[in-house]
Amino acid sequence: MNFLLHTAPDILARVLLVCMFPLSAYDKIVHWREAMAQEETEPLPFPEALMVVAIAIEALTPLCIVFGWHDRLAAFILAGFCVVTAILFHPFWKYPHFWRDAGDGRQHFWDFFKNLCLAGGLGLLVISAGPVGLGAVVTHPLSNAPYSAPPSP
């Protein structure tokens, strides 16, 4: 019962938070040329090495987060990756009238903020007190107080 109330919701939330990253790593491997073409839109040094680093981050940090092995460090690294990716590859501000036109600028706008939102969710994992279980959420549904304190024995 402890697993269903305490562990399972935490694992499910972690899986849902990071499930796109391994798929993105796989996509970069399978579609290497296209991924390199996108990366080379910005003047970055050593693009091939950076792509390998990106693949490693997207493949390994989600595993650490889901399995709880150095999960705060992994979440911190992945959050930083999301912010850097947003700034480098989704510069919506470079598109005049990005909000009015249904085009690349608007797509970059939404992708930029999706990356920032992911960074925020990962940041919560970095600073959280750890899983408190579904019981605390049910007992105090409108309060964040039980989440900021360690669970009572």
C-alpha positions in Angstrom: 0.0 0.0 0.0 2.9 2.3 0.7 4.1 1.9 -2.8 0.7 3.0 -4.3 0.4 6.0 -2.0 4.0 7.1 -1.8 6.3 5.7 -4.4 4.1 5.2 -7.5 2.8 8.8 -7.8 6.4 10.1 -7.5 7.7 7.7 -10.2 4.8 8.5 -12.5 5.3 12.2 -12.1 9.0 11.9 -12.8 8.4 9.7 -15.9 5.9 12.2 -17.3 8.3 15.1 -16.7 11.2 13.5 -18.6 9.7 11.1 -21.0 10.3 13.2 -24.1 14.1 13.6 -23.6 15.1 10.0 -24.4 12.9 10.1 -27.5 14.6 13.3 -28.5 18.1 11.7 -28.0 17.0 8.8 -30.1 15.7 11.2 -32.8 19.0 13.0 -32.9 20.8 9.7 -33.4 18.5 8.4 -36.1 18.2 11.7 -37.9 21.8 12.9 -37.3 22.1 15.0 -40.5 18.9 16.9 -39.8 19.8 17.4 -36.2 23.2 18.8 -37.2 21.6 21.1 -39.7 19.4 22.5 -37.0 22.3 22.9 -34.6 24.5 24.6 -37.2 21.9 27.4 -37.5 23.8 29.0 -34.6 27.5 29.6 -34.7 28.6 27.1 -32.0 32.1 25.6 -31.6 32.5 21.9 -32.2 28.9 21.2 -33.3 29.4 17.4 -33.5 30.8 17.2 -29.9 28.0 19.4 -28.7 25.5 17.1 -30.3 27.0 14.1 -28.6 26.8 15.9 -25.3 23.2 16.8 -25.9 22.4 13.2 -26.7 24.1 12.0 -23.5 22.2 14.6 -21.4 18.9 13.7 -23.0 19.5 10.0 -22.6 21.1 9.7 -19.2 19.7 12.5 -17.0 16.1 11.2 -17.3 17.2 7.7 -16.2 18.8 9.3 -13.1 15.7 11.3 -12.4 13.3 8.4 -12.7 15.4 6.0 -10.7 16.4 8.6 -8.1 20.2 8.2 -8.6 21.7 11.7 -8.2 18.3 13.0 -9.3 18.8 16.5 -8.1 22.0 16.9 -10.0 20.5 15.3 -13.1 17.4 17.6 -12.8 19.7 20.7 -12.5 21.7 19.7 -15.6 18.6 19.0 -17.6 17.0 22.3 -16.5 20.1 24.1 -17.6 20.0 22.2 -20.9 16.4 23.3 -21.4 17.2 27.0 -20.8 20.3 27.0 -23.1 18.3 25.2 -25.8 15.5 27.7 -25.5 17.8 30.7 -25.8 20.0 29.2 -28.6 17.4 27.4 -30.8 14.1 29.2 -30.2 14.9 32.9 -30.6 11.4 34.1 -31.3 12.5 37.7 -30.8 14.4 37.5 -34.1 11.1 37.2 -36.0 9.2 40.5 -36.5 5.5 40.2 -35.7 6.1 36.7 -34.3 2.8 36.9 -32.4 0.6 37.9 -35.4 1.9 35.6 -38.1 1.3 31.9 -38.0 4.9 30.9 -38.9 8.3 30.1 -37.6 8.4 33.0 -35.1 5.2 31.9 -33.3 6.4 28.3 -33.2 9.7 29.4 -31.7 7.8 31.5 -29.1 5.9 28.5 -27.9 8.9 26.2 -28.0 10.9 28.7 -26.0 8.3 28.9 -23.3 7.8 25.1 -23.2 11.5 24.7 -22.6 11.3 27.3 -19.8 8.3 25.5 -18.3 10.2 22.2 -18.3 13.2 23.9 -16.6 10.8 25.2 -13.9 9.4 21.7 -13.3 12.9 20.3 -13.1 13.9 23.1 -10.8 11.1 22.1 -8.4 12.6 18.6 -8.4 16.0 20.2 -7.5 14.7 22.2 -4.5 11.9 19.8 -3.3 12.0 18.0 0.0 11.4 14.7 -1.8 8.3 12.7 -2.2 5.6 13.1 0.4 3.1 10.7 -0.9 -0.4 10.8 -2.1 -1.8 10.7 1.4 -0.4 14.2 2.2 -1.9 15.6 -1.0 -5.3 14.1 -0.1 -5.1 15.2 3.5 -4.1 18.8 2.6 -5.3 19.3 -1.0 -5.1 23.1 -1.0 -1.8 23.6 0.9 1.8 23.4 -0.1 2.9 23.1 3.5 3.0 19.3 3.7 5.2 19.2 0.6 7.9 21.5 1.9 8.3 19.5 5.1 9.8 16.0 5.3 7.2 13.3 5.7 6.5 12.3 9.3 7.4 8.8 10.4 
